[in-house]
Amino acid sequence: MRADPAAAALAALIALHMLPDPALTPGGFAAGDSLAQICAPGYAASHRLFQADRAGYWRLADAVLAEYGIAARDRGRYEIDDRVPLCLGGRQTVVNLWPQTRGGGVAALKDALEARVCRRVCAGRMSLAEGRTLFLLPSWIEAARWLLAGPAAALRPAPASGCCKTCRKGVPCGNSCVAPGETCRKGPGCACAGETP
């Protein structure tokens, strides 16, 4: 039986601490907090344990590292990150925290994605449930895919070819096609050039 390459890649990213292990960090948020409360200025900062109780934060951080088999002395190599971001009502508890590697700009990329999703939620361009769901997918990288291709793309498997659309008459432009010679004003996407019939 052949191994699933997508599952193998996901396992590798979890092993490198670029993604949370869903068995150890299933995610957690405050179900009772309203969108108005979550989007109020200062909400995320007021729920950041590091600012309220540093000793408590470090005890919690060490417990999270221990769950992942990482020695406390190595904690400088990791950012203790929220699976469901605080700006979406995420809670700083063992079920929502994981040691995210600091290397390779992964933490900065996820932070930028969190900010973008939280802005969309608070602007009413995405529901709170959708925003939380993006970070509860097996990979937060799927959240980036969602933002580029729309909600249906994150909920369906990627085509085996890696293409979401095959451009037979036009040329690839983001997740769609444009006429030959037309300027593409979209970022990289999943559309591919195809053979003209």
Protein Blocks (a to p, Z undefined) as FASTA:
>chain_A
ZZdfklmmmmmmmmnopaccfklmnopadfkbcfklmmpghklmmmmmklmommlmmmmm
mmmmmmnopafklmmmpccddfbafklopacdfklgccddfehhlmmmmmmmmmmmmmmm
mnopacfklmmmmmmpmblklmmmmmmnojklmmpccdfklpabdcfklccehjbccdeh
iacfbdcdfbdcdddZZ
